[in-house]
Amino acid sequence: NLEQKQISDLSPSDSAQYVDENREKLASIKERTLNLGLDLQGGMYVMLEVGTPQLILELAGENKDEALEEVVTNARATALANDTDFIDEMAAEFQSQGEGARLSRYFRNDAAEITRRSTNEEIVTFLKAQRTEALDRAIEIIRTRVDRFGVTEPSIVKQGTDRIVVELPGVDDKDRVRNLLKGTARLEFRLAANANDFSSFINQVYDYFDLKAAGDEGDSLDTIQPNALLEVLIPSQGNPYVLGYAEEQDTAEVNALLNDQEI
């Protein structure tokens, strides 16, 4: 457009100064251009929101209890009613329980130096950083998924602290795109276990089925049953976060075995 041509005619230093002094004007032009693109070509406008309450509970992990869940529920309602930051509301709700109420009871992270001695303010900063990282990761996943559609000039941008706005000009298969984007947040807010801990867990799972096979009533040394899990699952080699691989027709059996309440 004319504005872009004028900027391109400027020297690099003048161009940088012009952009810096006219950010709002340029943003408005870009927004109108994007909207025009959607109007003329058809397409989709989607707003996704980070499930911050869910993220907070997952960060708490095994430390989560009913008291924290109640705080999260109340903070979510307050944040929605007042259009305020959920994490700030959660901290305020938690501190209203008394001067000795400490978020460090629930949140620990050695890499971020979050310990039982951390203050509520330090943990709030940590939680907001985790939310930002989750948002950034979600954007990258969305960008990768959108690229599969070959959309021309898609727009994927942050809005505020917990939202992503996606504009896809020319998209026809809206249901497919909607389903593809819907799973993004849930995919990203799963926390990975420590590799050594997970490896130990995998070994315990296989050992459990070894013992179960060996202990089947009526078995003799000659008729001992094989490991039921190994019958339908090929153990992973090299990836500490993968239990194993199964043929499509065996997945139901694998899921049934892993849903054993003893595991």
Buried (B, 14 or more C-beta within 10 A) or exposed (E): EEBEEEBEEEEEEEBEEBEEEBEEEBEEBEEEBBEEBBEEEEBBEBEBEBBBBEBBBBBBEEEBEEEBBEBBEBBBEBBEEEEEBBBBBBBBBBBEEEEEBBBBBBBBBEEBEBEEEBEBEBBBBBBBEBBBEBBEBBBEBBEEBBEEBEBEEBBBEBEEBBEBBBBBBBBEEEEEBEEBBEEBBEEBBEEEBEEEEBEEEBEEBBEBBBEBBEEEEEEEEEEEEEBBBBBBBEEEEEEBEEBBEBEEEBEEBBEEBEEEEEE
